[in-house]
């Protein structure tokens, strides 16, 4: 029997687990990933070289490709660090200043993913353009959470192709790619049925973008939608698409283990895995140094963050106690042991710069231990705002949804949060028309909204998604017209309750960060208060509480103490009192509270 050296077997095994490249004729050839750190810019290849490259792609690598670069026996460690693809050179992969155009749809995680993808392509020698007509590459970051979101992408892809229909030279040169959740879910339909794209890239494969675009440039279709148990992009510093914005997102974990029956996320984003805490802290520090004033920590289930990395063990020591859920909540999996938790992380990043505000999204209500609530309350630069998805007010439907809690346990948690964080503002997600939802179940949702009173809400009609538990085991039996009617009723109740809560804010002082012009008047500024609620104030001069100056002109990036005078269910209006800071504002609030307490006693 032929004896194959172990180093060669290792190389071949690496090849076997890589994603496929689909040719225009439907043939499949194996491929490997090239680390973006290995890419260098180069001059465009000649027609002959391009033809040779195309032939290499069609045939794929042979065993000799790997044997020619294998390491000597005993040097396996060196071999394992090699990330080059044997049959593609750096010149094949290089961007050569080709211009890439991005469009992003969906959640904040997709915004952050777009910035990760851009960081990888920028390092590979690509340039970015905001003009679609100048683009050599068009990449759409997609959302798959609802059918409406996917239909929007299909329509946009057709529009892009139609835009260049009368310029066939440009159309043949242009490469269109689909990234994100929709890419993973609909890879076959995207490439074979519709034939609207050249490249399909899943959420865990952005490092592979330069290679995939090189393959597409040879006339092949390229896809990598493999999900990873480890990929967090911790070593990729996202390049912000709008560096002038005062707010930024930092991804701290990816995936979800909750397996709610309606949700596609575990199937498009994979299992939960968390970045090491040190890399997150350093990214927040870098953003602070760039002048960012608000940072939101992101994850599909952000407060289930659990860092078990060796790096954190060395820096912060071991934590061996198991996770524990909020009272009355349970999961489909066992408690996980060890690691730094979300409360540890939030407390650490809050110390990076006390004049930068921190928030987080999207959490699950099961992961709100007292330690986390205390961190939010005790750090002045944490938003006094929590998004706490309920999804439904009926315990019967919550069980069908596999949410892991009842209506009663959710209400107990709300009460506990408000006790632990006085003055906290709340928002929630709700789905109407889920499988088996009866009219009386919907009435319980309305009554939950009445009882809790949310400042903000994100409300949706149920849209069944393939692969989910509900798709396989349940019937989407609520008529679409009934879903829409229920959604209208829920919106009405939400707005009325938010209006009632607004009245409680009138006369209070809030701290806002001016981050933009008002959309309704060029004479007004807009920003978020401590409870993440949009607040509008007039453009004017005020005293500066920080420096003592009698009059300063307000500008973007200023923290301003504001007296709330009115507003709508969604937007507060106020009068600016003084330019302030996070530290100064909260010292003044504590002094005022102490004075009121002294007068009462």
C-alpha positions as CSV (number, residue, x, y, z in Angstrom):
1,X,0.0,0.0,0.0
2,X,1.3,3.5,-0.9
3,X,2.4,5.3,2.2
4,X,1.4,9.0,2.1
5,X,3.3,11.3,4.5
6,X,1.2,12.7,7.3
7,X,1.8,16.3,6.3
8,X,0.3,15.5,2.8
9,X,-2.7,13.8,4.4
10,X,-3.2,16.9,6.5
11,X,-3.1,19.2,3.4
12,X,-5.6,16.9,1.7
13,X,-7.9,16.9,4.7
14,X,-7.9,20.6,4.7
15,X,-8.9,20.6,1.1
16,X,-11.8,18.2,1.7
17,X,-13.5,20.5,4.2
18,X,-13.4,23.6,2.1
19,X,-16.4,25.1,0.3
20,X,-17.2,24.5,-3.4
21,X,-16.9,26.6,-6.4
22,X,-19.7,26.2,-8.8
23,X,-18.9,26.6,-12.5
24,X,-21.3,28.1,-15.0
25,X,-22.0,24.6,-16.2
26,X,-22.9,23.2,-12.8
27,X,-19.6,21.4,-12.3
28,X,-18.0,21.6,-8.8
29,X,-14.4,22.0,-8.0
30,X,-12.8,22.1,-4.6
31,X,-11.3,25.3,-3.1
32,X,-9.5,26.5,-0.1
33,X,-9.5,29.7,1.8
34,X,-6.8,32.3,1.6
35,X,-6.3,34.4,4.7
36,X,-6.7,38.1,3.9
37,X,-3.4,38.8,5.6
38,X,-1.6,37.1,2.7
39,X,-3.0,39.3,0.0
40,X,-0.9,41.9,-1.8
41,X,-1.8,44.3,-4.6
42,X,-0.4,43.6,-8.0
43,X,-0.8,44.8,-11.6
44,X,-3.6,43.3,-13.7
45,X,-2.7,40.1,-15.4
46,X,-2.5,39.6,-19.1
47,X,-5.2,37.9,-21.1
48,X,-3.0,34.8,-21.3
49,X,-2.5,34.7,-17.5
50,X,-6.3,35.2,-17.0
51,X,-7.0,32.3,-19.3
52,X,-4.5,30.1,-17.5
53,X,-6.0,31.1,-14.2
54,X,-9.5,30.2,-15.5
55,X,-8.3,26.8,-16.5
56,X,-6.7,26.2,-13.1
57,X,-10.0,27.1,-11.4
58,X,-12.0,24.7,-13.6
59,X,-9.7,21.8,-12.9
60,X,-9.1,22.6,-9.2
61,X,-6.0,21.6,-7.3
62,X,-4.4,18.2,-7.6
63,X,-2.5,16.3,-5.0
64,X,0.8,17.5,-6.5
65,X,-0.2,21.1,-5.7
66,X,0.0,20.2,-2.1
67,X,2.9,17.9,-2.3
68,X,5.1,20.5,-3.9
69,X,4.9,22.7,-0.8
70,X,4.7,20.2,2.0
71,X,6.9,20.6,5.0
72,X,9.7,18.2,6.0
73,X,8.8,15.5,8.5
74,X,8.7,16.9,12.0
75,X,7.8,20.4,10.8
76,X,4.1,20.0,11.0
77,X,3.6,23.0,13.2
78,X,5.0,25.2,10.4
79,X,2.8,23.6,7.9
80,X,-0.4,24.2,9.9
81,X,0.4,28.0,10.0
82,X,0.5,28.2,6.2
83,X,-2.7,29.8,4.8
84,X,-1.8,30.1,1.1
85,X,-3.9,28.4,-1.5
86,X,-1.5,26.3,-3.6
87,X,-3.2,26.9,-7.0
88,X,-3.8,30.6,-6.6
89,X,-1.1,33.2,-6.3
90,X,-1.4,36.6,-4.5
91,X,-1.5,38.2,-7.9
92,X,-4.6,36.1,-8.7
93,X,-6.3,37.3,-5.6
94,X,-5.3,41.0,-5.5
95,X,-8.0,43.6,-5.8
96,X,-5.9,45.9,-8.1
97,X,-7.9,49.0,-7.0
98,X,-11.2,47.6,-8.3
99,X,-14.1,49.5,-6.8
100,X,-16.6,47.9,-4.5
101,X,-20.0,49.2,-3.7
102,X,-21.9,48.1,-0.6
103,X,-25.6,48.0,0.3
104,X,-26.7,46.9,3.8
105,X,-30.1,45.6,4.8
106,X,-31.4,44.4,8.2
107,X,-30.1,44.7,11.7
108,X,-27.1,46.4,13.3
109,X,-25.2,43.1,13.1
110,X,-25.3,43.4,9.3
111,X,-23.9,47.0,9.5
112,X,-21.0,45.6,11.5
113,X,-20.5,42.7,9.2
114,X,-20.4,45.0,6.2
115,X,-17.6,46.9,8.0
116,X,-15.7,43.6,8.6
117,X,-16.1,42.7,4.9
118,X,-14.8,46.1,3.8
119,X,-11.8,45.8,6.1
120,X,-10.9,42.5,4.5
121,X,-11.4,43.8,0.9
122,X,-9.5,47.0,1.6
123,X,-6.5,45.0,2.8
124,X,-6.7,42.9,-0.4
125,X,-6.3,46.0,-2.5
126,X,-9.9,47.0,-3.3
127,X,-11.2,50.6,-3.2
128,X,-14.7,51.7,-2.1
129,X,-17.2,53.7,-4.1
130,X,-20.5,55.2,-3.2
131,X,-21.5,55.4,-6.8
132,X,-23.1,52.2,-8.1
133,X,-22.4,53.1,-11.7
134,X,-18.7,53.2,-11.0
135,X,-18.6,49.9,-9.2
136,X,-16.7,46.8,-10.4
137,X,-18.1,44.8,-7.5
138,X,-21.5,45.2,-5.9
139,X,-22.0,43.4,-2.5
140,X,-25.4,43.3,-0.8
141,X,-25.4,42.4,3.0
142,X,-28.8,40.7,3.4
143,X,-31.4,39.8,6.0
144,X,-33.4,36.6,6.1
145,X,-35.5,37.2,9.2
146,X,-38.8,37.7,7.2
147,X,-40.0,37.1,3.7
148,X,-40.5,40.8,3.1
149,X,-36.8,41.4,3.7
150,X,-35.9,38.7,1.2
151,X,-38.3,40.0,-1.4
152,X,-36.7,43.4,-1.2
153,X,-33.3,41.9,-2.0
154,X,-34.6,39.9,-5.0
155,X,-36.1,43.1,-6.4
156,X,-32.9,45.0,-5.8
157,X,-30.8,42.4,-7.6
158,X,-33.1,42.5,-10.6
159,X,-32.9,46.3,-10.6
160,X,-29.1,46.2,-10.5
161,X,-29.0,43.9,-13.5
162,X,-31.5,46.0,-15.4
163,X,-29.5,49.1,-14.7
164,X,-26.6,47.8,-16.8
165,X,-28.7,45.9,-19.3
166,X,-28.0,48.4,-22.1
167,X,-24.2,48.4,-21.4
168,X,-23.3,44.7,-22.0
169,X,-19.6,45.4,-21.6
170,X,-20.1,46.7,-18.1
171,X,-22.6,43.9,-17.3
172,X,-20.1,41.2,-18.2
173,X,-17.4,42.9,-16.2
174,X,-19.6,43.6,-13.1
175,X,-19.6,41.1,-10.3
176,X,-22.5,41.0,-7.9
177,X,-22.3,39.2,-4.5
178,X,-24.8,38.3,-1.8
179,X,-23.5,38.3,1.7
180,X,-25.1,37.5,5.1
181,X,-28.1,35.5,6.3
182,X,-29.9,35.3,3.0
183,X,-26.8,34.0,1.3
184,X,-26.6,31.1,3.7
185,X,-30.3,30.3,3.5
186,X,-30.9,30.5,-0.2
187,X,-27.5,29.6,-1.7
188,X,-28.9,27.2,-4.3
189,X,-31.8,29.4,-5.5
190,X,-29.5,32.4,-5.7
191,X,-26.9,30.8,-7.9
192,X,-28.8,28.3,-10.0
193,X,-32.5,29.4,-10.2
194,X,-32.3,33.2,-10.4
195,X,-28.7,33.5,-11.7
196,X,-28.6,37.1,-10.5
197,X,-25.3,36.9,-8.6
198,X,-21.8,35.7,-9.1
199,X,-20.7,35.3,-5.5
200,X,-22.5,34.0,-2.4
201,X,-20.8,34.5,1.0
202,X,-22.2,33.4,4.3
203,X,-21.8,35.2,7.7
204,X,-18.7,33.1,8.7
205,X,-16.9,33.3,5.3
206,X,-16.0,37.0,4.8
207,X,-12.3,36.2,5.1
208,X,-12.8,34.3,1.8
209,X,-14.1,37.2,-0.2
210,X,-10.9,38.1,-2.1
211,X,-10.6,34.5,-3.3
212,X,-14.3,34.2,-4.2
213,X,-14.2,37.4,-6.2
214,X,-11.1,36.1,-8.0
215,X,-12.9,32.9,-8.9
216,X,-15.9,35.0,-10.1
217,X,-13.5,37.0,-12.3
218,X,-12.6,33.9,-14.2
219,X,-16.2,33.3,-15.2
220,X,-17.2,30.8,-12.5
221,X,-19.8,31.1,-9.8
222,X,-18.3,31.0,-6.3
223,X,-19.9,30.2,-2.9
224,X,-18.8,29.8,0.6
225,X,-21.6,29.5,3.2
226,X,-19.9,27.2,5.7
227,X,-20.9,28.0,9.3
228,X,-18.1,28.0,11.9
229,X,-18.0,27.0,15.6
230,X,-15.1,29.4,16.1
231,X,-15.2,32.4,13.7
232,X,-15.7,35.7,15.6
233,X,-13.5,38.0,13.4
234,X,-11.8,39.1,16.6
235,X,-8.6,39.9,14.8
236,X,-10.3,42.0,12.0
237,X,-10.6,45.7,12.9
238,X,-13.8,46.8,11.1
239,X,-13.4,49.8,8.8
240,X,-16.3,52.1,9.5
241,X,-18.4,53.0,6.4
242,X,-19.1,56.4,7.9
243,X,-16.2,57.5,10.0
244,X,-17.9,60.8,10.9
245,X,-20.7,59.2,12.8
246,X,-20.6,59.6,16.6
247,X,-22.0,56.1,17.2
248,X,-20.4,52.7,16.5
249,X,-21.3,49.0,16.8
250,X,-18.9,46.4,18.2
251,X,-19.7,42.7,17.6
252,X,-18.9,40.7,20.7
253,X,-20.5,37.3,19.9
254,X,-22.1,35.5,17.0
255,X,-24.9,32.9,16.6
256,X,-27.6,31.7,18.9
257,X,-28.3,28.5,20.9
258,X,-31.9,29.3,21.9
259,X,-33.7,27.6,19.0
260,X,-37.0,29.6,19.3
261,X,-39.5,27.8,17.0
262,X,-40.1,30.8,14.7
263,X,-36.5,32.0,14.4
264,X,-34.1,31.4,11.4
265,X,-31.0,32.9,13.2
266,X,-29.5,29.6,14.5
267,X,-29.6,28.2,11.0
268,X,-28.1,31.3,9.2
269,X,-25.7,32.4,12.0
270,X,-24.8,29.1,13.6
271,X,-24.1,28.3,17.3
272,X,-23.1,30.8,19.9
273,X,-19.4,31.8,20.2
274,X,-17.9,34.8,21.9
275,X,-14.9,37.0,21.1
276,X,-12.2,37.3,23.7
277,X,-12.8,40.2,26.1
278,X,-9.4,41.8,25.5
279,X,-10.0,42.3,21.8
280,X,-13.4,43.9,22.5
281,X,-11.9,46.3,25.0
282,X,-9.2,47.3,22.6
283,X,-11.7,47.9,19.8
284,X,-13.8,50.1,22.1
285,X,-10.6,52.0,23.1
286,X,-9.7,52.6,19.5
287,X,-13.2,53.9,18.7
288,X,-13.0,56.2,21.7
289,X,-9.7,57.5,20.4
290,X,-11.3,58.2,17.1
291,X,-13.9,60.4,18.8
292,X,-16.8,58.0,19.0
293,X,-19.2,59.0,21.8
294,X,-21.7,56.1,21.8
295,X,-20.9,52.4,21.4
296,X,-23.4,49.5,21.2
297,X,-22.2,46.0,21.9
298,X,-23.8,43.6,19.4
299,X,-24.8,39.9,19.3
300,X,-27.7,37.8,18.3
301,X,-28.1,36.9,22.0
302,X,-25.7,39.5,23.3
303,X,-26.2,39.0,27.1
304,X,-25.4,35.3,26.8
305,X,-21.8,36.4,26.1
306,X,-19.3,33.9,27.6
307,X,-15.6,34.2,27.0
308,X,-13.7,31.0,27.6
309,X,-10.5,32.0,25.7
310,X,-7.0,31.3,27.0
311,X,-6.2,35.0,26.5
312,X,-8.9,36.0,29.0
313,X,-7.9,33.2,31.4
314,X,-4.4,34.7,31.5
315,X,-5.5,38.3,31.9
316,X,-8.5,38.0,34.2
317,X,-8.2,34.6,35.8
318,X,-10.6,31.6,35.9
319,X,-14.3,31.8,36.4
320,X,-15.8,28.3,36.9
321,X,-19.3,28.9,38.2
322,X,-22.1,27.9,35.7
323,X,-24.4,30.4,34.0
324,X,-27.7,31.0,35.7
325,X,-31.0,32.2,34.1
326,X,-33.3,35.0,35.2
327,X,-35.8,33.6,37.8
328,X,-38.6,31.6,36.1
329,X,-36.7,31.2,32.8
330,X,-35.3,28.0,31.3
331,X,-33.4,26.9,28.2
332,X,-33.3,23.8,25.9
333,X,-29.7,23.3,26.8
334,X,-27.8,22.8,30.1
335,X,-26.2,25.6,32.0
336,X,-22.7,26.4,30.6
337,X,-19.8,26.4,33.0
338,X,-16.8,28.8,33.1
339,X,-15.8,32.0,31.3
340,X,-16.1,35.7,31.6
341,X,-19.8,36.8,31.4
342,X,-21.5,39.8,29.9
343,X,-21.7,41.7,33.1
344,X,-17.9,41.4,33.4
345,X,-17.4,42.7,29.8
346,X,-19.9,45.6,30.1
347,X,-18.2,46.7,33.4
348,X,-14.8,46.6,31.7
349,X,-15.7,48.5,28.5
350,X,-17.5,51.2,30.6
351,X,-14.1,51.9,32.2
352,X,-12.4,52.6,28.8
353,X,-13.7,56.2,28.7
354,X,-16.3,57.5,31.2
355,X,-17.4,60.1,28.6
356,X,-18.5,57.4,26.1
357,X,-21.9,55.9,26.5
358,X,-22.4,52.2,26.2
359,X,-25.5,50.1,25.3
360,X,-26.2,46.7,23.9
361,X,-28.5,44.7,21.7
362,X,-30.2,42.3,21.2
363,X,-30.6,40.5,24.5
364,X,-32.7,37.5,25.6
365,X,-34.7,38.0,28.8
366,X,-33.4,34.8,30.3
367,X,-29.9,36.3,30.7
368,X,-30.4,39.2,33.1
369,X,-28.7,38.2,36.4
370,X,-28.6,40.8,39.1
371,X,-24.9,41.3,38.4
372,X,-25.7,42.7,35.0
373,X,-28.5,44.9,36.2
374,X,-26.2,46.4,38.9
375,X,-23.5,47.1,36.3
376,X,-26.0,49.1,34.2
377,X,-27.2,51.0,37.2
378,X,-23.8,51.7,38.7
379,X,-22.0,52.9,35.6
380,X,-23.1,56.4,34.7
381,X,-22.0,55.9,31.1
382,X,-24.3,52.9,30.5
383,X,-27.6,53.7,28.8
384,X,-30.5,53.4,31.3
385,X,-32.3,51.5,28.6
386,X,-33.0,47.8,28.1
387,X,-34.5,46.1,25.1
388,X,-36.3,43.0,26.5
389,X,-38.2,41.0,23.8
390,X,-41.5,39.5,24.9
391,X,-42.7,38.3,21.5
392,X,-46.2,37.5,22.9
393,X,-48.3,38.0,26.0
394,X,-49.9,34.5,26.1
395,X,-48.1,31.8,28.0
396,X,-49.7,29.2,25.7
397,X,-48.2,30.8,22.6
398,X,-44.9,31.5,24.4
399,X,-44.6,27.7,24.9
400,X,-45.3,27.1,21.2
401,X,-42.6,29.6,20.4
402,X,-40.1,27.8,22.8
403,X,-39.3,31.0,24.5
404,X,-38.5,29.3,27.9
405,X,-40.8,31.5,30.1
406,X,-44.4,32.4,30.9
407,X,-46.2,35.6,30.9
408,X,-45.9,35.7,34.7
409,X,-42.2,35.2,34.8
410,X,-41.7,37.9,32.2
411,X,-43.7,40.4,34.2
412,X,-41.8,39.5,37.4
413,X,-38.5,40.2,35.5
414,X,-39.8,43.6,34.3
415,X,-40.7,44.5,37.9
416,X,-37.3,43.4,39.1
417,X,-35.5,45.4,36.5
418,X,-37.4,48.5,37.3
419,X,-36.6,48.0,41.0
420,X,-32.9,47.5,40.3
421,X,-32.5,50.3,37.8
422,X,-34.8,53.2,38.8
423,X,-36.1,55.2,35.8
424,X,-35.0,52.6,33.2
425,X,-36.7,52.8,29.8
426,X,-37.8,49.7,28.1
427,X,-38.5,48.5,24.5
428,X,-39.6,45.1,23.2
429,X,-40.2,42.9,20.2
430,X,-43.6,41.4,19.5
431,X,-44.8,39.0,16.8
432,X,-48.5,38.7,16.0
433,X,-50.2,35.9,14.2
434,X,-47.8,33.1,15.1
435,X,-48.9,29.5,14.5
436,X,-52.0,28.7,16.6
437,X,-52.4,32.2,18.0
438,X,-56.1,32.6,18.9
439,X,-57.9,35.8,19.4
440,X,-57.8,35.4,23.1
441,X,-54.0,34.9,22.9
442,X,-53.7,38.2,21.0
443,X,-55.8,40.0,23.7
444,X,-53.3,38.8,26.2
445,X,-50.5,40.4,24.2
446,X,-52.5,43.7,24.2
447,X,-52.9,43.5,27.9
448,X,-49.2,42.8,28.5
449,X,-48.3,46.0,26.6
450,X,-50.9,47.9,28.7
451,X,-49.4,46.5,31.9
452,X,-45.8,46.9,31.1
453,X,-45.8,50.2,29.3
454,X,-42.9,50.3,26.8
455,X,-41.2,53.5,25.6
456,X,-40.4,51.9,22.2
457,X,-41.5,48.8,20.3
458,X,-40.6,46.7,17.3
459,X,-43.7,45.0,16.0
460,X,-44.1,42.4,13.3
461,X,-46.6,40.1,11.6
462,X,-45.4,36.5,11.7
463,X,-43.5,35.3,8.6
464,X,-42.8,31.5,8.5
465,X,-39.2,30.6,7.6
466,X,-37.9,27.4,6.2
467,X,-35.6,25.2,8.4
468,X,-37.3,26.5,11.6
469,X,-39.1,24.2,14.1
470,X,-42.4,25.9,13.3
471,X,-41.9,25.2,9.6
472,X,-41.5,21.5,10.2
473,X,-44.0,21.0,13.0
474,X,-46.7,23.7,12.8
475,X,-49.2,25.3,10.6
476,X,-49.2,28.9,9.6
477,X,-52.9,29.1,10.2
478,X,-53.6,32.8,11.0
479,X,-54.8,34.5,7.8
480,X,-52.6,37.3,6.5
481,X,-55.4,39.8,6.7
482,X,-55.9,38.9,10.4
483,X,-52.2,39.3,11.0
484,X,-52.3,42.8,9.5
485,X,-55.4,43.8,11.6
486,X,-53.8,42.5,14.8
487,X,-50.6,44.4,14.0
488,X,-52.6,47.7,13.5
489,X,-54.3,47.2,16.9
490,X,-51.0,46.4,18.6
491,X,-49.4,49.5,17.1
492,X,-52.3,51.6,18.3
493,X,-51.9,50.4,21.9
494,X,-48.2,50.8,21.8
495,X,-48.4,54.4,20.7
496,X,-51.1,55.3,23.3
497,X,-49.0,53.8,26.1
498,X,-45.8,55.6,24.9
499,X,-47.8,58.8,24.8
500,X,-48.8,58.3,28.4
501,X,-45.2,57.6,29.4
502,X,-44.2,60.8,27.6
503,X,-46.3,62.9,29.9
504,X,-44.3,61.5,32.9
505,X,-41.1,62.9,31.3
506,X,-42.3,66.5,30.9
507,X,-40.4,68.7,33.3
508,X,-37.6,66.3,33.8
509,X,-34.0,66.9,33.0
510,X,-32.2,64.5,30.6
511,X,-28.7,64.3,29.1
512,X,-28.6,64.0,25.3
513,X,-25.8,63.6,22.9
514,X,-26.3,65.8,19.8
515,X,-25.5,63.5,16.9
516,X,-27.5,64.8,13.9
517,X,-29.7,67.5,12.5
518,X,-33.4,67.1,13.0
519,X,-35.1,65.5,10.1
520,X,-38.0,67.9,10.3
521,X,-36.3,71.2,10.8
522,X,-32.9,72.6,10.0
523,X,-33.3,74.8,13.0
524,X,-33.2,71.9,15.4
525,X,-30.7,69.3,16.7
526,X,-31.5,65.7,17.5
527,X,-29.9,63.1,19.7
528,X,-30.6,60.3,22.2
529,X,-31.3,60.7,25.9
530,X,-30.1,58.4,28.7
531,X,-33.0,56.1,27.9
532,X,-32.1,55.9,24.2
533,X,-35.1,58.0,23.2
534,X,-34.8,60.5,20.4
535,X,-34.9,64.1,21.7
536,X,-35.1,67.3,19.6
537,X,-33.8,70.7,20.8
538,X,-33.4,74.1,19.1
539,X,-30.0,75.2,17.8
540,X,-28.9,77.9,20.2
541,X,-26.2,79.1,22.5
542,X,-26.1,78.0,26.2
543,X,-23.8,78.2,29.2
544,X,-21.1,75.5,29.5
545,X,-21.2,73.7,32.8
546,X,-17.9,72.0,32.0
547,X,-15.7,75.1,31.4
548,X,-17.9,77.8,33.1
549,X,-18.2,79.8,29.9
550,X,-21.3,82.0,29.8
551,X,-22.3,81.1,26.3
552,X,-21.2,78.4,23.8
553,X,-22.8,77.5,20.5
554,X,-24.1,73.9,20.5
555,X,-22.7,71.5,17.9
556,X,-22.6,67.8,17.0
557,X,-20.8,65.8,19.6
558,X,-21.9,67.9,22.6
559,X,-23.6,66.4,25.6
560,X,-26.4,68.7,26.6
561,X,-28.5,68.9,29.7
562,X,-32.1,69.3,28.5
563,X,-35.5,70.0,30.1
564,X,-38.2,68.0,28.5
565,X,-41.2,70.1,27.4
566,X,-43.3,67.7,25.2
567,X,-43.2,65.6,22.2
568,X,-44.9,62.6,20.5
569,X,-45.0,58.9,21.3
570,X,-41.7,58.4,19.5
571,X,-39.8,61.7,19.9
572,X,-39.3,64.0,22.9
573,X,-38.8,67.8,22.7
574,X,-36.8,69.8,25.0
575,X,-35.0,73.1,25.9
576,X,-31.2,73.0,26.3
577,X,-30.0,74.2,29.7
578,X,-26.3,73.9,29.4
579,X,-23.5,72.0,27.7
580,X,-22.5,69.3,30.0
581,X,-20.7,65.9,30.3
582,X,-21.7,62.5,31.5
583,X,-19.8,62.9,34.7
584,X,-21.1,66.4,35.5
585,X,-24.7,65.5,34.7
586,X,-24.8,62.6,37.0
587,X,-23.0,64.4,39.8
588,X,-25.7,67.1,39.6
589,X,-28.5,64.5,39.6
590,X,-27.1,62.9,42.7
591,X,-26.7,66.2,44.5
592,X,-30.2,67.2,43.6
593,X,-31.5,63.8,44.9
594,X,-29.6,64.3,48.1
595,X,-31.0,67.7,48.6
596,X,-34.6,66.6,48.0
597,X,-34.0,63.7,50.5
598,X,-32.7,66.2,53.1
599,X,-35.7,68.5,52.7
600,X,-38.1,65.5,53.2
601,X,-36.3,64.4,56.3
